[in-house]
Amino acid sequence: MLLYTVVTVLRTPMAAPETVADVAEELLRHRRLPDQEFCAEWDSARETRAAATDFRRARLGLGPAGRPHHGSGV
């Protein structure tokens, strides 16, 4: 339940690591969440999503997204 509470303060699935650390520090030091909500997405979120998608596709034997699979003839 505590994790769910922290996630509600971070309004984006890819919050900046510094923001996540700030929220965690506030929770640990003061046993409360910050009064504000954090809506900014991490600068590297797009690249992180692309890498995660490519990893998932590789696990299924597929080539990277948006690029032809080696040997597929495409």
N, CA, C, O and CB atoms as a CASP TS submission, in Angstrom:
PFRMAT TS
TARGET T0000
AUTHOR 0000-0000-0000
METHOD Language model
MODEL 1
PARENT N/A
ATOM      1  N   MET     1       0.819  -1.189   0.000  1.00  0.00           N
ATOM      2  CA  MET     1       0.000   0.000   0.000  1.00  0.00           C
ATOM      3  C   MET     1       0.867   1.259   0.000  1.00  0.00           C
ATOM      4  O   MET     1       0.507   2.255  -0.627  1.00  0.00           O
ATOM      5  CB  MET     1      -0.934  -0.005   1.202  1.00  0.00           C
ATOM      6  N   LEU     2       1.973   1.226   0.676  1.00  0.00           N
ATOM      7  CA  LEU     2       2.859   2.380   0.738  1.00  0.00           C
ATOM      8  C   LEU     2       3.386   2.727  -0.654  1.00  0.00           C
ATOM      9  O   LEU     2       3.438   3.902  -1.016  1.00  0.00           O
ATOM     10  CB  LEU     2       4.025   2.112   1.702  1.00  0.00           C
ATOM     11  N   LEU     3       3.780   1.715  -1.442  1.00  0.00           N
ATOM     12  CA  LEU     3       4.277   1.967  -2.789  1.00  0.00           C
ATOM     13  C   LEU     3       3.193   2.629  -3.634  1.00  0.00           C
ATOM     14  O   LEU     3       3.489   3.558  -4.384  1.00  0.00           O
ATOM     15  CB  LEU     3       4.749   0.656  -3.448  1.00  0.00           C
ATOM     16  N   TYR     4       1.973   2.182  -3.531  1.00  0.00           N
ATOM     17  CA  TYR     4       0.875   2.784  -4.283  1.00  0.00           C
ATOM     18  C   TYR     4       0.741   4.267  -3.921  1.00  0.00           C
ATOM     19  O   TYR     4       0.488   5.102  -4.790  1.00  0.00           O
ATOM     20  CB  TYR     4      -0.453   2.034  -4.003  1.00  0.00           C
ATOM     21  N   THR     5       0.908   4.579  -2.669  1.00  0.00           N
ATOM     22  CA  THR     5       0.810   5.969  -2.215  1.00  0.00           C
ATOM     23  C   THR     5       1.893   6.819  -2.867  1.00  0.00           C
ATOM     24  O   THR     5       1.613   7.931  -3.313  1.00  0.00           O
ATOM     25  CB  THR     5       0.921   6.050  -0.677  1.00  0.00           C
ATOM     26  N   VAL     6       3.116   6.323  -2.931  1.00  0.00           N
ATOM     27  CA  VAL     6       4.218   7.071  -3.541  1.00  0.00           C
ATOM     28  C   VAL     6       3.959   7.271  -5.027  1.00  0.00           C
ATOM     29  O   VAL     6       4.209   8.353  -5.559  1.00  0.00           O
ATOM     30  CB  VAL     6       5.560   6.341  -3.325  1.00  0.00           C
ATOM     31  N   VAL     7       3.466   6.248  -5.696  1.00  0.00           N
ATOM     32  CA  VAL     7       3.223   6.344  -7.125  1.00  0.00           C
ATOM     33  C   VAL     7       2.160   7.392  -7.440  1.00  0.00           C
ATOM     34  O   VAL     7       2.210   8.008  -8.505  1.00  0.00           O
ATOM     35  CB  VAL     7       2.803   4.990  -7.679  1.00  0.00           C
ATOM     36  N   THR     8       1.213   7.609  -6.555  1.00  0.00           N
ATOM     37  CA  THR     8       0.178   8.615  -6.827  1.00  0.00           C
ATOM     38  C   THR     8       0.756  10.030  -6.877  1.00  0.00           C
ATOM     39  O   THR     8       0.173  10.899  -7.526  1.00  0.00           O
ATOM     40  CB  THR     8      -0.918   8.543  -5.761  1.00  0.00           C
ATOM     41  N   VAL     9       1.858  10.279  -6.228  1.00  0.00           N
ATOM     42  CA  VAL     9       2.503  11.590  -6.260  1.00  0.00           C
ATOM     43  C   VAL     9       3.241  11.777  -7.591  1.00  0.00           C
ATOM     44  O   VAL     9       3.345  12.897  -8.092  1.00  0.00           O
ATOM     45  CB  VAL     9       3.483  11.747  -5.066  1.00  0.00           C
ATOM     46  N   LEU    10       3.746  10.691  -8.155  1.00  0.00           N
ATOM     47  CA  LEU    10       4.451  10.729  -9.434  1.00  0.00           C
ATOM     48  C   LEU    10       3.436  10.458 -10.535  1.00  0.00           C
ATOM     49  O   LEU    10       3.060   9.311 -10.771  1.00  0.00           O
ATOM     50  CB  LEU    10       5.625   9.689  -9.476  1.00  0.00           C
ATOM     51  N   ARG    11       2.998  11.508 -11.204  1.00  0.00           N
ATOM     52  CA  ARG    11       1.901  11.412 -12.170  1.00  0.00           C
ATOM     53  C   ARG    11       2.324  10.944 -13.555  1.00  0.00           C
ATOM     54  O   ARG    11       1.528  11.021 -14.490  1.00  0.00           O
ATOM     55  CB  ARG    11       1.234  12.734 -12.293  1.00  0.00           C
ATOM     56  N   THR    12       3.533  10.470 -13.711  1.00  0.00           N
ATOM     57  CA  THR    12       3.989   9.945 -14.995  1.00  0.00           C
ATOM     58  C   THR    12       4.674   8.604 -14.751  1.00  0.00           C
ATOM     59  O   THR    12       5.354   8.436 -13.738  1.00  0.00           O
ATOM     60  CB  THR    12       4.956  10.949 -15.709  1.00  0.00           C
ATOM     61  N   PRO    13       4.506   7.650 -15.660  1.00  0.00           N
ATOM     62  CA  PRO    13       5.139   6.347 -15.448  1.00  0.00           C
ATOM     63  C   PRO    13       6.656   6.383 -15.579  1.00  0.00           C
ATOM     64  O   PRO    13       7.330   5.452 -15.136  1.00  0.00           O
ATOM     65  CB  PRO    13       4.584   5.353 -16.421  1.00  0.00           C
ATOM     66  N   MET    14       7.204   7.426 -16.173  1.00  0.00           N
ATOM     67  CA  MET    14       8.651   7.553 -16.333  1.00  0.00           C
ATOM     68  C   MET    14       9.128   8.867 -15.731  1.00  0.00           C
ATOM     69  O   MET    14       9.643   9.734 -16.436  1.00  0.00           O
ATOM     70  CB  MET    14       9.049   7.467 -17.821  1.00  0.00           C
ATOM     71  N   ALA    15       8.955   9.004 -14.444  1.00  0.00           N
ATOM     72  CA  ALA    15       9.408  10.220 -13.763  1.00  0.00           C
ATOM     73  C   ALA    15      10.935  10.259 -13.738  1.00  0.00           C
ATOM     74  O   ALA    15      11.594   9.219 -13.770  1.00  0.00           O
ATOM     75  CB  ALA    15       8.838  10.290 -12.317  1.00  0.00           C
ATOM     76  N   ALA    16      11.479  11.457 -13.683  1.00  0.00           N
ATOM     77  CA  ALA    16      12.930  11.620 -13.617  1.00  0.00           C
ATOM     78  C   ALA    16      13.467  10.943 -12.362  1.00  0.00           C
ATOM     79  O   ALA    16      12.859  11.053 -11.298  1.00  0.00           O
ATOM     80  CB  ALA    16      13.320  13.120 -13.635  1.00  0.00           C
ATOM     81  N   PRO    17      14.604  10.238 -12.469  1.00  0.00           N
ATOM     82  CA  PRO    17      15.168   9.558 -11.300  1.00  0.00           C
ATOM     83  C   PRO    17      15.378  10.493 -10.108  1.00  0.00           C
ATOM     84  O   PRO    17      15.193  10.088  -8.960  1.00  0.00           O
ATOM     85  CB  PRO    17      16.484   8.916 -11.670  1.00  0.00           C
ATOM     86  N   GLU    18      15.762  11.737 -10.379  1.00  0.00           N
ATOM     87  CA  GLU    18      15.965  12.693  -9.291  1.00  0.00           C
ATOM     88  C   GLU    18      14.654  12.969  -8.559  1.00  0.00           C
ATOM     89  O   GLU    18      14.639  13.123  -7.338  1.00  0.00           O
ATOM     90  CB  GLU    18      16.557  14.006  -9.833  1.00  0.00           C
ATOM     91  N   THR    19      13.560  13.030  -9.306  1.00  0.00           N
ATOM     92  CA  THR    19      12.256  13.272  -8.703  1.00  0.00           C
ATOM     93  C   THR    19      11.846  12.096  -7.829  1.00  0.00           C
ATOM     94  O   THR    19      11.350  12.284  -6.719  1.00  0.00           O
ATOM     95  CB  THR    19      11.200  13.526  -9.785  1.00  0.00           C
ATOM     96  N   VAL    20      12.052  10.894  -8.328  1.00  0.00           N
ATOM     97  CA  VAL    20      11.735   9.694  -7.547  1.00  0.00           C
ATOM     98  C   VAL    20      12.546   9.691  -6.259  1.00  0.00           C
ATOM     99  O   VAL    20      12.017   9.385  -5.190  1.00  0.00           O
ATOM    100  CB  VAL    20      12.016   8.407  -8.367  1.00  0.00           C
ATOM    101  N   ALA    21      13.825  10.030  -6.356  1.00  0.00           N
ATOM    102  CA  ALA    21      14.686  10.075  -5.173  1.00  0.00           C
ATOM    103  C   ALA    21      14.223  11.145  -4.190  1.00  0.00           C
ATOM    104  O   ALA    21      14.246  10.919  -2.980  1.00  0.00           O
ATOM    105  CB  ALA    21      16.137  10.334  -5.582  1.00  0.00           C
ATOM    106  N   ASP    22      13.804  12.303  -4.689  1.00  0.00           N
ATOM    107  CA  ASP    22      13.317  13.372  -3.808  1.00  0.00           C
ATOM    108  C   ASP    22      12.064  12.942  -3.049  1.00  0.00           C
ATOM    109  O   ASP    22      11.936  13.208  -1.854  1.00  0.00           O
ATOM    110  CB  ASP    22      13.025  14.639  -4.620  1.00  0.00           C
ATOM    111  N   VAL    23      11.142  12.280  -3.742  1.00  0.00           N
ATOM    112  CA  VAL    23       9.920  11.802  -3.089  1.00  0.00           C
ATOM    113  C   VAL    23      10.265  10.742  -2.043  1.00  0.00           C
ATOM    114  O   VAL    23       9.723  10.760  -0.938  1.00  0.00           O
ATOM    115  CB  VAL    23       8.928  11.228  -4.134  1.00  0.00           C
ATOM    116  N   ALA    24      11.155   9.831  -2.387  1.00  0.00           N
ATOM    117  CA  ALA    24      11.557   8.796  -1.440  1.00  0.00           C
ATOM    118  C   ALA    24      12.244   9.394  -0.215  1.00  0.00           C
ATOM    119  O   ALA    24      11.998   8.963   0.912  1.00  0.00           O
ATOM    120  CB  ALA    24      12.484   7.792  -2.119  1.00  0.00           C
ATOM    121  N   GLU    25      13.097  10.378  -0.434  1.00  0.00           N
ATOM    122  CA  GLU    25      13.780  11.025   0.689  1.00  0.00           C
ATOM    123  C   GLU    25      12.786  11.729   1.618  1.00  0.00           C
ATOM    124  O   GLU    25      12.895  11.629   2.840  1.00  0.00           O
ATOM    125  CB  GLU    25      14.816  12.033   0.169  1.00  0.00           C
ATOM    126  N   GLU    26      11.832  12.429   1.041  1.00  0.00           N
ATOM    127  CA  GLU    26      10.809  13.104   1.840  1.00  0.00           C
ATOM    128  C   GLU    26      10.033  12.089   2.683  1.00  0.00           C
ATOM    129  O   GLU    26       9.741  12.325   3.855  1.00  0.00           O
ATOM    130  CB  GLU    26       9.844  13.895   0.927  1.00  0.00           C
ATOM    131  N   LEU    27       9.712  10.972   2.064  1.00  0.00           N
ATOM    132  CA  LEU    27       8.968   9.924   2.766  1.00  0.00           C
ATOM    133  C   LEU    27       9.790   9.319   3.898  1.00  0.00           C
ATOM    134  O   LEU    27       9.267   9.081   4.987  1.00  0.00           O
ATOM    135  CB  LEU    27       8.544   8.829   1.789  1.00  0.00           C
ATOM    136  N   LEU    28      11.066   9.072   3.649  1.00  0.00           N
ATOM    137  CA  LEU    28      11.925   8.468   4.678  1.00  0.00           C
ATOM    138  C   LEU    28      12.258   9.441   5.804  1.00  0.00           C
ATOM    139  O   LEU    28      12.224   9.065   6.976  1.00  0.00           O
ATOM    140  CB  LEU    28      13.212   7.963   4.049  1.00  0.00           C
ATOM    141  N   ARG    29      12.576  10.671   5.465  1.00  0.00           N
ATOM    142  CA  ARG    29      12.981  11.641   6.490  1.00  0.00           C
ATOM    143  C   ARG    29      11.816  12.144   7.336  1.00  0.00           C
ATOM    144  O   ARG    29      11.934  12.280   8.554  1.00  0.00           O
ATOM    145  CB  ARG    29      13.663  12.814   5.837  1.00  0.00           C
ATOM    146  N   HIS    30      10.693  12.419   6.680  1.00  0.00           N
ATOM    147  CA  HIS    30       9.588  13.074   7.378  1.00  0.00           C
ATOM    148  C   HIS    30       8.338  12.206   7.511  1.00  0.00           C
ATOM    149  O   HIS    30       7.331  12.625   8.082  1.00  0.00           O
ATOM    150  CB  HIS    30       9.233  14.338   6.668  1.00  0.00           C
ATOM    151  N   ARG    31       8.424  10.984   6.970  1.00  0.00           N
ATOM    152  CA  ARG    31       7.296  10.043   7.011  1.00  0.00           C
ATOM    153  C   ARG    31       6.005  10.648   6.447  1.00  0.00           C
ATOM    154  O   ARG    31       4.902  10.398   6.934  1.00  0.00           O
ATOM    155  CB  ARG    31       7.059   9.583   8.445  1.00  0.00           C
ATOM    156  N   ARG    32       6.196  11.450   5.404  1.00  0.00           N
ATOM    157  CA  ARG    32       5.045  12.017   4.705  1.00  0.00           C
ATOM    158  C   ARG    32       5.453  12.265   3.258  1.00  0.00           C
ATOM    159  O   ARG    32       6.636  12.342   2.927  1.00  0.00           O
ATOM    160  CB  ARG    32       4.548  13.341   5.391  1.00  0.00           C
ATOM    161  N   LEU    33       4.445  12.387   2.414  1.00  0.00           N
ATOM    162  CA  LEU    33       4.694  12.677   1.008  1.00  0.00           C
ATOM    163  C   LEU    33       4.756  14.184   0.799  1.00  0.00           C
ATOM    164  O   LEU    33       4.179  14.947   1.575  1.00  0.00           O
ATOM    165  CB  LEU    33       3.602  12.048   0.115  1.00  0.00           C
ATOM    166  N   PRO    34       5.457  14.615  -0.249  1.00  0.00           N
ATOM    167  CA  PRO    34       5.473  16.052  -0.549  1.00  0.00           C
ATOM    168  C   PRO    34       4.057  16.550  -0.838  1.00  0.00           C
ATOM    169  O   PRO    34       3.186  15.779  -1.242  1.00  0.00           O
ATOM    170  CB  PRO    34       6.402  16.350  -1.754  1.00  0.00           C
ATOM    171  N   ASP    35       3.844  17.837  -0.628  1.00  0.00           N
ATOM    172  CA  ASP    35       2.533  18.442  -0.871  1.00  0.00           C
ATOM    173  C   ASP    35       2.230  18.594  -2.360  1.00  0.00           C
ATOM    174  O   ASP    35       1.072  18.763  -2.741  1.00  0.00           O
ATOM    175  CB  ASP    35       2.456  19.798  -0.195  1.00  0.00           C
ATOM    176  N   GLN    36       3.242  18.536  -3.187  1.00  0.00           N
ATOM    177  CA  GLN    36       3.048  18.740  -4.619  1.00  0.00           C
ATOM    178  C   GLN    36       3.011  17.412  -5.367  1.00  0.00           C
ATOM    179  O   GLN    36       3.412  16.376  -4.838  1.00  0.00           O
ATOM    180  CB  GLN    36       4.156  19.627  -5.181  1.00  0.00           C
ATOM    181  N   GLU    37       2.525  17.458  -6.601  1.00  0.00           N
ATOM    182  CA  GLU    37       2.548  16.308  -7.489  1.00  0.00           C
ATOM    183  C   GLU    37       3.597  16.581  -8.563  1.00  0.00           C
ATOM    184  O   GLU    37       3.837  17.730  -8.935  1.00  0.00           O
ATOM    185  CB  GLU    37       1.134  16.037  -8.119  1.00  0.00           C
ATOM    186  N   PHE    38       4.209  15.527  -9.049  1.00  0.00           N
ATOM    187  CA  PHE    38       5.263  15.646 -10.045  1.00  0.00           C
ATOM    188  C   PHE    38       4.760  15.068 -11.363  1.00  0.00           C
ATOM    189  O   PHE    38       4.461  13.877 -11.454  1.00  0.00           O
ATOM    190  CB  PHE    38       6.561  14.924  -9.579  1.00  0.00           C
ATOM    191  N   CYS    39       4.669  15.919 -12.381  1.00  0.00           N
ATOM    192  CA  CYS    39       4.082  15.519 -13.666  1.00  0.00           C
ATOM    193  C   CYS    39       5.102  15.462 -14.796  1.00  0.00           C
ATOM    194  O   CYS    39       4.775  14.992 -15.886  1.00  0.00           O
ATOM    195  CB  CYS    39       2.975  16.473 -14.042  1.00  0.00           C
ATOM    196  N   ALA    40       6.311  15.922 -14.572  1.00  0.00           N
ATOM    197  CA  ALA    40       7.317  15.950 -15.639  1.00  0.00           C
ATOM    198  C   ALA    40       7.863  14.551 -15.898  1.00  0.00           C
ATOM    199  O   ALA    40       8.124  13.780 -14.974  1.00  0.00           O
ATOM    200  CB  ALA    40       8.467  16.909 -15.276  1.00  0.00           C
ATOM    201  N   GLU    41       8.025  14.250 -17.174  1.00  0.00           N
ATOM    202  CA  GLU    41       8.586  12.962 -17.553  1.00  0.00           C
ATOM    203  C   GLU    41      10.099  13.075 -17.676  1.00  0.00           C
ATOM    204  O   GLU    41      10.631  14.142 -17.983  1.00  0.00           O
ATOM    205  CB  GLU    41       7.968  12.462 -18.876  1.00  0.00           C
ATOM    206  N   TRP    42      10.777  11.978 -17.436  1.00  0.00           N
ATOM    207  CA  TRP    42      12.226  11.896 -17.520  1.00  0.00           C
ATOM    208  C   TRP    42      12.676  12.197 -18.946  1.00  0.00           C
ATOM    209  O   TRP    42      12.033  11.757 -19.900  1.00  0.00           O
ATOM    210  CB  TRP    42      12.723  10.505 -17.072  1.00  0.00           C
ATOM    211  N   ASP    43      13.765  12.935 -19.104  1.00  0.00           N
ATOM    212  CA  ASP    43      14.295  13.285 -20.426  1.00  0.00           C
ATOM    213  C   ASP    43      14.610  12.049 -21.275  1.00  0.00           C
ATOM    214  O   ASP    43      14.462  12.088 -22.496  1.00  0.00           O
ATOM    215  CB  ASP    43      15.552  14.134 -20.273  1.00  0.00           C
ATOM    216  N   SER    44      15.034  10.973 -20.653  1.00  0.00           N
ATOM    217  CA  SER    44      15.414   9.754 -21.375  1.00  0.00           C
ATOM    218  C   SER    44      14.282   8.733 -21.469  1.00  0.00           C
ATOM    219  O   SER    44      14.523   7.573 -21.802  1.00  0.00           O
ATOM    220  CB  SER    44      16.604   9.117 -20.705  1.00  0.00           C
ATOM    221  N   ALA    45      13.064   9.149 -21.183  1.00  0.00           N
ATOM    222  CA  ALA    45      11.942   8.204 -21.191  1.00  0.00           C
ATOM    223  C   ALA    45      11.725   7.579 -22.565  1.00  0.00           C
ATOM    224  O   ALA    45      11.468   6.379 -22.663  1.00  0.00           O
ATOM    225  CB  ALA    45      10.669   8.902 -20.741  1.00  0.00           C
ATOM    226  N   ARG    46      11.823   8.371 -23.614  1.00  0.00           N
ATOM    227  CA  ARG    46      11.590   7.850 -24.967  1.00  0.00           C
ATOM    228  C   ARG    46      12.599   6.757 -25.320  1.00  0.00           C
ATOM    229  O   ARG    46      12.224   5.698 -25.823  1.00  0.00           O
ATOM    230  CB  ARG    46      11.668   8.990 -25.999  1.00  0.00           C
ATOM    231  N   GLU    47      13.879   7.018 -25.053  1.00  0.00           N
ATOM    232  CA  GLU    47      14.918   6.030 -25.339  1.00  0.00           C
ATOM    233  C   GLU    47      14.763   4.785 -24.474  1.00  0.00           C
ATOM    234  O   GLU    47      15.015   3.670 -24.929  1.00  0.00           O
ATOM    235  CB  GLU    47      16.297   6.640 -25.126  1.00  0.00           C
ATOM    236  N   THR    48      14.345   4.983 -23.221  1.00  0.00           N
ATOM    237  CA  THR    48      14.138   3.861 -22.312  1.00  0.00           C
ATOM    238  C   THR    48      12.995   2.982 -22.797  1.00  0.00           C
ATOM    239  O   THR    48      13.105   1.756 -22.779  1.00  0.00           O
ATOM    240  CB  THR    48      13.857   4.362 -20.893  1.00  0.00           C
ATOM    241  N   ARG    49      11.902   3.596 -23.229  1.00  0.00           N
ATOM    242  CA  ARG    49      10.777   2.820 -23.771  1.00  0.00           C
ATOM    243  C   ARG    49      11.186   2.043 -25.021  1.00  0.00           C
ATOM    244  O   ARG    49      10.811   0.883 -25.185  1.00  0.00           O
ATOM    245  CB  ARG    49       9.596   3.749 -24.098  1.00  0.00           C
ATOM    246  N   ALA    50      11.961   2.688 -25.905  1.00  0.00           N
ATOM    247  CA  ALA    50      12.410   2.024 -27.131  1.00  0.00           C
ATOM    248  C   ALA    50      13.302   0.825 -26.794  1.00  0.00           C
ATOM    249  O   ALA    50      13.177  -0.235 -27.407  1.00  0.00           O
ATOM    250  CB  ALA    50      13.170   3.021 -28.040  1.00  0.00           C
ATOM    251  N   ALA    51      14.194   0.993 -25.828  1.00  0.00           N
ATOM    252  CA  ALA    51      15.070  -0.112 -25.428  1.00  0.00           C
ATOM    253  C   ALA    51      14.260  -1.255 -24.817  1.00  0.00           C
ATOM    254  O   ALA    51      14.541  -2.424 -25.081  1.00  0.00           O
ATOM    255  CB  ALA    51      16.131   0.378 -24.426  1.00  0.00           C
ATOM    256  N   ALA    52      13.267  -0.926 -24.010  1.00  0.00           N
ATOM    257  CA  ALA    52      12.418  -1.959 -23.408  1.00  0.00           C
ATOM    258  C   ALA    52      11.622  -2.700 -24.479  1.00  0.00           C
ATOM    259  O   ALA    52      11.481  -3.922 -24.421  1.00  0.00           O
ATOM    260  CB  ALA    52      11.462  -1.337 -22.375  1.00  0.00           C
ATOM    261  N   THR    53      11.106  -1.961 -25.452  1.00  0.00           N
ATOM    262  CA  THR    53      10.369  -2.587 -26.557  1.00  0.00           C
ATOM    263  C   THR    53      11.271  -3.510 -27.360  1.00  0.00           C
ATOM    264  O   THR    53      10.879  -4.629 -27.692  1.00  0.00           O
ATOM    265  CB  THR    53       9.763  -1.517 -27.478  1.00  0.00           C
ATOM    266  N   ASP    54      12.478  -3.050 -27.674  1.00  0.00           N
ATOM    267  CA  ASP    54      13.429  -3.889 -28.414  1.00  0.00           C
ATOM    268  C   ASP    54      13.790  -5.142 -27.622  1.00  0.00           C
ATOM    269  O   ASP    54      13.910  -6.223 -28.198  1.00  0.00           O
ATOM    270  CB  ASP    54      14.700  -3.095 -28.745  1.00  0.00           C
ATOM    271  N   PHE    55      13.963  -5.008 -26.310  1.00  0.00           N
ATOM    272  CA  PHE    55      14.274  -6.166 -25.470  1.00  0.00           C
ATOM    273  C   PHE    55      13.136  -7.186 -25.516  1.00  0.00           C
ATOM    274  O   PHE    55      13.373  -8.380 -25.697  1.00  0.00           O
ATOM    275  CB  PHE    55      14.536  -5.724 -24.015  1.00  0.00           C
ATOM    276  N   ARG    56      11.897  -6.709 -25.352  1.00  0.00           N
ATOM    277  CA  ARG    56      10.745  -7.611 -25.402  1.00  0.00           C
ATOM    278  C   ARG    56      10.652  -8.312 -26.754  1.00  0.00           C
ATOM    279  O   ARG    56      10.395  -9.514 -26.824  1.00  0.00           O
ATOM    280  CB  ARG    56       9.452  -6.838 -25.121  1.00  0.00           C
ATOM    281  N   ARG    57      10.864  -7.547 -27.830  1.00  0.00           N
ATOM    282  CA  ARG    57      10.808  -8.131 -29.164  1.00  0.00           C
ATOM    283  C   ARG    57      11.912  -9.168 -29.350  1.00  0.00           C
ATOM    284  O   ARG    57      11.677 -10.218 -29.950  1.00  0.00           O
ATOM    285  CB  ARG    57      10.922  -7.038 -30.230  1.00  0.00           C
ATOM    286  N   ALA    58      13.109  -8.888 -28.846  1.00  0.00           N
ATOM    287  CA  ALA    58      14.220  -9.840 -28.954  1.00  0.00           C
ATOM    288  C   ALA    58      13.892 -11.140 -28.220  1.00  0.00           C
ATOM    289  O   ALA    58      14.239 -12.224 -28.688  1.00  0.00           O
ATOM    290  CB  ALA    58      15.518  -9.223 -28.390  1.00  0.00           C
ATOM    291  N   ARG    59      13.231 -11.030 -27.079  1.00  0.00           N
ATOM    292  CA  ARG    59      12.839 -12.234 -26.320  1.00  0.00           C
ATOM    293  C   ARG    59      11.850 -13.092 -27.102  1.00  0.00           C
ATOM    294  O   ARG    59      11.753 -14.297 -26.870  1.00  0.00           O
ATOM    295  CB  ARG    59      12.224 -11.838 -24.969  1.00  0.00           C
ATOM    296  N   LEU    60      11.108 -12.469 -28.035  1.00  0.00           N
ATOM    297  CA  LEU    60      10.152 -13.198 -28.872  1.00  0.00           C
ATOM    298  C   LEU    60      10.761 -13.600 -30.212  1.00  0.00           C
ATOM    299  O   LEU    60      10.077 -14.162 -31.067  1.00  0.00           O
ATOM    300  CB  LEU    60       8.906 -12.352 -29.104  1.00  0.00           C
ATOM    301  N   GLY    61      12.052 -13.308 -30.390  1.00  0.00           N
ATOM    302  CA  GLY    61      12.720 -13.660 -31.630  1.00  0.00           C
ATOM    303  C   GLY    61      12.459 -12.684 -32.760  1.00  0.00           C
ATOM    304  O   GLY    61      12.657 -13.018 -33.928  1.00  0.00           O
ATOM    305  N   LEU    62      12.022 -11.493 -32.429  1.00  0.00           N
ATOM    306  CA  LEU    62      11.731 -10.466 -33.425  1.00  0.00           C
ATOM    307  C   LEU    62      12.853  -9.442 -33.467  1.00  0.00           C
ATOM    308  O   LEU    62      13.614  -9.307 -32.509  1.00  0.00           O
ATOM    309  CB  LEU    62      10.389  -9.777 -33.124  1.00  0.00           C
ATOM    310  N   GLY    63      12.956  -8.725 -34.570  1.00  0.00           N
ATOM    311  CA  GLY    63      13.951  -7.667 -34.695  1.00  0.00           C
ATOM    312  C   GLY    63      13.508  -6.419 -33.953  1.00  0.00           C
ATOM    313  O   GLY    63      12.372  -6.334 -33.486  1.00  0.00           O
ATOM    314  N   PRO    64      14.401  -5.459 -33.847  1.00  0.00           N
ATOM    315  CA  PRO    64      14.057  -4.194 -33.182  1.00  0.00           C
ATOM    316  C   PRO    64      12.879  -3.507 -33.870  1.00  0.00           C
ATOM    317  O   PRO    64      12.717  -3.625 -35.085  1.00  0.00           O
ATOM    318  CB  PRO    64      15.272  -3.252 -33.163  1.00  0.00           C
ATOM    319  N   ALA    65      12.083  -2.814 -33.127  1.00  0.00           N
ATOM    320  CA  ALA    65      10.914  -2.109 -33.656  1.00  0.00           C
ATOM    321  C   ALA    65      11.359  -1.024 -34.633  1.00  0.00           C
ATOM    322  O   ALA    65      12.321  -0.301 -34.375  1.00  0.00           O
ATOM    323  CB  ALA    65      10.078  -1.492 -32.506  1.00  0.00           C
ATOM    324  N   GLY    66      10.658  -0.920 -35.745  1.00  0.00           N
ATOM    325  CA  GLY    66      10.942   0.128 -36.714  1.00  0.00           C
ATOM    326  C   GLY    66      12.099  -0.181 -37.640  1.00  0.00           C
ATOM    327  O   GLY    66      12.405   0.613 -38.530  1.00  0.00           O
ATOM    328  N   ARG    67      12.753  -1.324 -37.449  1.00  0.00           N
ATOM    329  CA  ARG    67      13.863  -1.715 -38.316  1.00  0.00           C
ATOM    330  C   ARG    67      13.621  -3.144 -38.774  1.00  0.00           C
ATOM    331  O   ARG    67      13.138  -3.958 -37.986  1.00  0.00           O
ATOM    332  CB  ARG    67      15.242  -1.583 -37.581  1.00  0.00           C
ATOM    333  N   PRO    68      13.939  -3.478 -40.020  1.00  0.00           N
ATOM    334  CA  PRO    68      13.694  -4.841 -40.497  1.00  0.00           C
ATOM    335  C   PRO    68      14.542  -5.857 -39.740  1.00  0.00           C
ATOM    336  O   PRO    68      15.679  -5.586 -39.354  1.00  0.00           O
ATOM    337  CB  PRO    68      13.982  -4.937 -41.996  1.00  0.00           C
ATOM    338  N   HIS    69      13.961  -7.024 -39.540  1.00  0.00           N
ATOM    339  CA  HIS    69      14.648  -8.132 -38.874  1.00  0.00           C
ATOM    340  C   HIS    69      15.710  -8.692 -39.815  1.00  0.00           C
ATOM    341  O   HIS    69      15.421  -8.917 -40.990  1.00  0.00           O
ATOM    342  CB  HIS    69      13.639  -9.247 -38.449  1.00  0.00           C
ATOM    343  N   HIS    70      16.892  -8.917 -39.348  1.00  0.00           N
ATOM    344  CA  HIS    70      17.999  -9.438 -40.155  1.00  0.00           C
ATOM    345  C   HIS    70      17.597 -10.789 -40.760  1.00  0.00           C
ATOM    346  O   HIS    70      17.204 -11.709 -40.043  1.00  0.00           O
ATOM    347  CB  HIS    70      19.297  -9.584 -39.293  1.00  0.00           C
ATOM    348  N   GLY    71      17.699 -10.889 -42.057  1.00  0.00           N
ATOM    349  CA  GLY    71      17.376 -12.140 -42.723  1.00  0.00           C
ATOM    350  C   GLY    71      15.916 -12.322 -43.042  1.00  0.00           C
ATOM    351  O   GLY    71      15.521 -13.396 -43.497  1.00  0.00           O
ATOM    352  N   SER    72      15.092 -11.306 -42.820  1.00  0.00           N
ATOM    353  CA  SER    72      13.665 -11.441 -43.069  1.00  0.00           C
ATOM    354  C   SER    72      13.321 -11.139 -44.520  1.00  0.00           C
ATOM    355  O   SER    72      12.223 -11.462 -44.973  1.00  0.00           O
ATOM    356  CB  SER    72      12.883 -10.524 -42.149  1.00  0.00           C
ATOM    357  N   GLY    73      14.247 -10.523 -45.256  1.00  0.00           N
ATOM    358  CA  GLY    73      13.996 -10.190 -46.643  1.00  0.00           C
ATOM    359  C   GLY    73      13.157  -8.942 -46.807  1.00  0.00           C
ATOM    360  O   GLY    73      12.745  -8.618 -47.921  1.00  0.00           O
ATOM    361  N   VAL    74      12.894  -8.233 -45.718  1.00  0.00           N
ATOM    362  CA  VAL    74      12.092  -7.016 -45.779  1.00  0.00           C
ATOM    363  C   VAL    74      12.992  -5.827 -45.978  1.00  0.00           C
ATOM    364  O   VAL    74      12.513  -4.696 -46.056  1.00  0.00           O
ATOM    365  CB  VAL    74      11.248  -6.844 -44.511  1.00  0.00           C
TER
END
